[in-house]
């Protein structure tokens, strides 16, 4: 046999090294260590906490990331959006200041993120299962950080879980922070559809306008469902700045690629994240959230509720959020509108959110 020329071997080795380098750039290896919070100068706060923990509930490990600059702070449990995409990713991409006021728990729902498990059956992921898990995590946090009650924050899909949880079990919580509250999602989708279609017409984008024309979502439930899970909806919302954030123009470039680089997760955990996201669309809890009507179901709360709403939010329509705020009965309620935000105001305008949260905490401490 003839020996391969040395030049060819060197070329192939160089190509291999280049490809391997590209993989490491796009998908860097990591032990999955959560970085400590930093101060205003970018220095790590050594007295803080940044941990990944797992709580076994009914035979399944539920994963969470806990972040704080001071573990004596009140505890905040976050019920994230999605479902399927961990809320910690928003913290990674758009650092908030929540850890300055709270000991924050970013918990991943059963079957998603750090709580993904291949043996989980989609049909078992019900609203009851998720609400029960939230209560078990709440009990764990209260005991672990020696606090009788904690705070809870819901974001988008997570507001469906959090609102139903505090409605049933108010005794565990100081108050509820509703970021982009889902109120009547079908009505919200109709409003978003009309707005985006009109925007494309106004800007003479005939291609996108025609796509909306070809998907008349009011004609049938089948058409509505097809639209809700389509790329058309996500593409339009992000192109027009009314989706996840005002500046996020694509889920692929704004969430998918950054998630692959997030070193708080190992390689396997980053892969499982997207497995869980894919599976979550079959979960009954997702269908429940889409059909949830807060106006009819939850008309009052026994604890204070604070609404954080972005002016440009069409994922969960801002006007509908305000309408629900006006209708709900609560011991204390406030509505905060963020003028430069879309669907994620705490992450889009962290300084304003932090100031409001400090005022809320100060007020509750006085009472």
C-alpha positions in Angstrom: 0.0 0.0 0.0 1.2 3.5 -0.8 1.7 5.8 2.1 -0.6 8.9 2.2 1.3 12.0 1.4 2.3 13.9 4.6 0.7 17.1 3.2 -2.7 15.4 3.0 -2.5 14.1 6.6 -1.5 17.6 7.8 -4.5 19.1 5.9 -6.9 16.6 7.3 -5.6 17.2 10.9 -5.9 21.0 10.4 -9.5 20.6 9.2 -10.3 18.4 12.2 -8.7 20.9 14.7 -10.7 23.8 13.0 -14.0 21.9 13.2 -13.3 20.9 16.8 -12.5 24.5 17.7 -15.7 25.7 16.1 -17.7 23.1 18.2 -16.0 24.3 21.3 -16.8 28.0 20.4 -20.5 27.2 19.7 -20.9 24.6 22.4 -18.2 25.1 25.0 -17.4 22.3 27.5 -18.3 23.0 31.1 -18.7 21.3 34.5 -22.0 23.1 34.9 -20.9 25.5 37.6 -23.2 28.4 38.3 -21.3 31.7 38.5 -21.5 33.8 41.6 -23.4 37.1 41.3 -21.1 40.2 40.8 -21.1 43.7 42.2 -21.2 47.0 40.2 -17.5 46.6 39.3 -18.0 43.1 38.0 -16.3 41.4 41.0 -17.8 38.2 42.3 -19.6 38.5 45.6 -17.9 35.9 47.6 -20.5 36.0 50.4 -23.2 35.2 47.8 -24.7 31.9 46.8 -24.8 30.3 43.3 -25.8 26.7 43.4 -27.5 24.0 41.4 -29.8 21.8 43.6 -32.1 18.9 43.1 -35.2 18.0 45.1 -36.7 14.5 44.8 -40.5 14.8 44.6 -42.4 11.6 44.1 -39.4 9.8 42.6 -38.3 12.5 40.3 -35.5 15.0 40.7 -36.6 18.6 40.3 -33.7 20.8 39.4 -33.2 24.4 40.4 -30.6 27.2 40.5 -30.4 29.3 43.6 -28.8 32.8 43.3 -28.3 35.5 45.9 -25.8 38.0 47.2 -27.1 37.4 50.7 -28.9 34.3 51.9 -30.6 36.3 54.6 -32.7 38.0 51.9 -36.3 37.0 51.5 -36.8 34.0 49.2 -38.3 34.4 45.7 -39.5 31.3 43.8 -39.7 31.9 40.0 -42.2 30.0 37.9 -40.7 30.6 34.5 -42.1 31.0 31.0 -42.0 28.6 28.1 -42.6 26.0 29.3 -39.5 24.2 28.6 -36.9 27.0 28.4 -35.4 27.6 31.9 -36.0 31.0 33.3 -32.3 31.1 34.4 -31.4 31.5 30.7 -33.1 34.9 30.8 -30.9 35.8 33.8 -27.8 34.6 31.9 -28.7 36.6 28.8 -30.2 39.7 30.5 -28.9 39.9 34.0 -31.5 41.2 36.5 -30.9 42.6 39.9 -33.3 40.1 41.6 -30.4 38.5 43.5 -29.7 41.8 45.3 -33.2 41.8 47.0 -34.0 38.1 47.1 -32.5 34.7 47.4 -33.8 33.6 44.0 -34.8 30.1 43.1 -35.0 29.4 39.4 -36.9 26.1 39.4 -37.3 24.0 36.3 -40.7 22.3 35.7 -40.9 18.5 35.8 -39.9 17.1 32.4 -37.9 20.3 31.4 -34.5 21.8 31.8 -32.7 20.4 34.8 -35.8 18.4 35.6 -35.8 16.6 32.3 -35.9 12.8 32.4 -36.4 10.5 29.4 -38.8 8.2 31.3 -41.3 11.0 32.0 -44.6 10.5 30.2 -46.0 13.6 28.6 -49.6 12.8 29.6 -48.6 12.9 33.3 -47.5 16.5 33.0 -50.8 18.0 34.2 -51.6 21.3 35.9 -52.2 19.5 39.2 -48.7 17.9 38.9 -47.0 21.2 38.3 -48.9 23.1 41.1 -48.1 20.2 43.5 -44.4 20.4 42.5 -44.4 24.2 43.2 -45.8 23.7 46.7 -43.1 21.0 47.4 -40.4 23.3 46.3 -41.9 26.1 48.3 -41.9 24.0 51.5 -38.2 23.0 50.8 -37.2 26.6 50.4 -39.0 27.8 53.5 -37.3 25.1 55.6 -33.9 25.5 53.9 -33.7 29.3 54.4 -35.7 29.4 57.7 -38.5 31.6 56.4 -42.2 31.0 57.2 -43.4 32.4 53.9 -41.7 33.2 50.6 -42.4 35.4 47.5 -43.4 33.9 44.2 -43.0 35.3 40.7 -44.6 34.0 37.5 -43.5 34.9 34.0 -45.8 34.2 31.0 -46.7 30.5 31.1 -45.4 30.6 34.7 -48.1 33.1 35.7 -50.7 30.4 35.0 -49.0 28.1 37.4 -48.1 30.7 40.0 -51.6 32.4 40.0 -53.4 29.1 40.5 -50.9 28.1 43.2 -51.3 31.3 45.3 -55.1 31.1 44.8 -55.2 27.7 46.3 -52.4 27.9 48.8 -52.0 31.6 49.9 -50.7 30.6 53.3 -47.3 29.8 51.9 -46.6 33.2 50.3 -46.1 36.9 51.2 -47.2 38.1 47.8 -47.3 37.3 44.1 -45.4 39.2 41.4 -47.1 38.7 38.0 -44.7 39.4 35.1 -46.6 39.3 31.8 -49.7 37.7 33.3 -51.7 35.3 31.0 -55.3 36.3 31.4 -57.2 35.0 28.4 -54.6 33.8 25.9 -56.9 33.2 23.0 -58.1 36.8 23.1 -54.5 37.9 23.5 -53.5 36.0 20.4 -56.3 37.6 18.4 -55.1 41.0 19.4 -51.5 40.2 18.6 -52.5 38.6 15.2 -54.5 41.8 14.2 -51.7 44.1 15.3 -48.9 42.2 13.5 -50.9 41.8 10.3 -51.6 45.5 10.2 -48.0 46.3 10.9 -46.8 44.3 7.9 -49.5 45.9 5.8 -48.4 49.3 6.9 -44.8 48.6 6.1 -45.7 47.1 2.7 -44.3 43.7 3.6 -46.5 41.8 1.2 -44.9 38.4 1.9 -45.6 38.4 5.6 -49.0 40.0 5.2 -50.0 37.2 2.9 -48.8 34.6 5.4 -51.2 36.1 7.9 -54.0 36.2 5.3 -53.4 32.5 4.7 -53.8 31.7 8.4 -57.2 33.1 9.5 -57.0 32.0 13.1 -60.6 32.9 14.0 -62.0 30.4 11.4 -61.5 27.3 13.4 -59.7 25.8 16.5 -57.6 23.8 14.2 -56.4 26.9 12.4 -55.8 28.7 15.7 -53.7 25.7 17.1 -51.7 25.5 13.9 -50.9 29.2 14.1 -50.1 29.2 17.8 -47.3 26.6 17.3 -46.1 27.9 14.0 -42.9 29.7 13.1 -45.0 32.5 11.7 -46.1 33.7 15.2 -42.7 33.6 16.7 -41.0 35.2 13.7 -43.4 38.0 13.5 -43.4 38.8 17.2 -39.6 39.0 17.3 -39.2 40.8 14.0 -41.7 43.5 15.3 -40.1 43.8 18.8 -43.2 42.5 20.6 -41.9 39.1 21.6 -39.5 37.9 24.3 -37.7 41.3 24.5 -37.8 44.5 22.4 -34.3 43.8 21.0 -34.5 40.0 20.5 -35.1 39.5 16.7 -35.1 35.7 16.6 -35.5 32.8 19.0 -32.7 31.0 17.2 -30.1 33.8 17.6 -31.7 35.1 20.8 -32.2 32.0 22.8 -31.1 28.8 21.1 -27.5 29.7 20.3 -26.9 31.5 23.7 -28.3 28.4 25.5 -25.6 26.3 23.9 -23.0 28.5 25.4 -24.4 28.8 28.9 -21.7 27.2 31.1 -24.1 26.9 34.1 -25.2 23.7 32.3 -23.1 20.8 31.2 -23.2 19.5 27.7 -25.8 16.9 28.6 -28.0 19.4 30.4 -27.9 21.8 27.4 -29.1 19.0 25.1 -31.8 17.9 27.6 -33.0 21.5 27.8 -34.1 21.3 24.1 -35.4 17.8 24.5 -37.6 19.0 27.3 -38.7 22.0 25.3 -39.7 19.7 22.4 -41.6 17.3 24.6 -43.4 20.1 26.6 -45.7 21.0 23.7 -47.4 17.6 24.3 -48.0 18.3 28.0 -51.6 18.7 29.1 -50.6 21.7 31.3 -49.6 23.6 28.2 -53.0 23.1 26.7 -54.6 24.1 30.0 -52.6 27.4 30.1 -53.6 28.3 26.5 -57.3 27.9 27.3 -57.1 29.5 30.8 -59.3 32.4 31.4 -58.3 34.2 34.6 -61.3 36.6 34.4 -63.7 33.7 34.9 -61.6 31.4 37.1 -59.7 33.6 39.6 -61.5 36.8 40.6 -59.8 37.4 44.0 -56.6 36.6 45.9 -55.9 36.6 49.6 -52.4 38.0 49.2 -51.0 41.2 47.6 -50.4 41.0 43.8 -48.1 43.2 41.8 -48.3 43.3 38.0 -45.1 43.9 35.9 -46.1 44.6 32.3 -44.2 45.7 29.2 -45.7 48.3 27.0 -44.9 46.4 23.9 -45.9 42.9 25.1 -48.1 41.1 22.6 -47.2 37.6 23.8 -49.5 38.3 26.7 -51.3 41.5 25.7 -50.6 44.5 28.1 -54.1 45.9 27.8 -55.6 42.6 28.8 -53.2 42.4 31.8 -54.4 45.8 33.0 -58.0 44.9 32.5 -57.4 41.8 34.7 -55.6 43.9 37.3 -58.6 46.2 37.5 -61.0 43.3 37.9 -59.2 41.2 40.5 -59.9 41.7 44.2 -56.8 41.7 46.5 -55.7 43.2 49.8 -53.0 45.2 47.9 -52.6 45.4 44.2 -50.4 47.5 42.0 -49.8 47.7 38.2 -46.4 48.7 36.9 -46.0 49.5 33.2 -42.5 49.3 31.7 -42.3 51.8 28.8 -39.2 50.2 27.1 -40.1 46.5 27.5 -42.0 43.8 25.7 -42.5 40.4 27.4 -39.7 40.4 30.0 -39.7 43.7 31.8 -37.7 42.6 34.9 -34.9 41.5 32.5 -35.3 44.4 30.0 -35.4 47.2 32.6 -33.6 45.7 35.7 -32.9 49.0 37.4 -36.5 50.2 37.3 -37.7 46.7 38.4 -35.2 46.6 41.3 -36.3 50.0 42.6 -40.0 48.9 42.5 -39.2 45.6 44.2 -37.3 47.4 47.0 -40.3 49.7 47.5 -42.6 46.6 47.7 -40.4 44.9 50.2 -40.0 48.0 52.3 -43.8 48.5 52.4 -44.4 44.9 53.4 -41.8 45.1 56.1 -43.5 48.2 57.6 -46.8 46.3 57.6 
